[in-house]
Amino acid sequence: MKVLVMYVNKFSYRPAEKNLEGADDCLEGKSFEKAILAFIQVEETDEEKDVASREKKLVNHLKWTARKNHAGTVILHSFAHLSDSKASTEFTKAVFDQAEKRLQNAGYVTAQTPFGYFLDLQIDAPGFSLARIWASL
């Protein structure tokens, strides 16, 4: 799994184009402030392990990043451009859904960008140490 995490002052998205047949319909965008934005690519090799072990590793990294940036909101964004390897959409979505539940149980406000869409993004990210962190989990 590859993850690029950014602390954002502001982040907003608007659905532009559905690219996954069967994805839930989504017509409206959303905006967030003072949040952790995680660009996540679940890889094919992640499927050799169970969903729970992968989401636990992801959540631990996101919680650490959120603490370092004093953020209470975490946004999960599927971003299949961090590696050539891709897990199945079903496995990826399961990791996202379980990670979101674990983060909520830990007291974080969470959101997922629409799965299966290309999105128009607006990102306002400050330039300081730990505002951008890349990891291979």
Secondary structure, DSSP 8 states (H G I E B T S, - for coil): -EEEEEEEEEEEEEEEEE-STT-------EEEEEEEEEEEE--GGGGGS-HHHHHHHHHHHHHHHHHHTT--EEEEEE-TTS-S----HHHHHHHHHHHHHHHHHTT-EEEE--TTEEEEEEEE---STTSEEEEE-
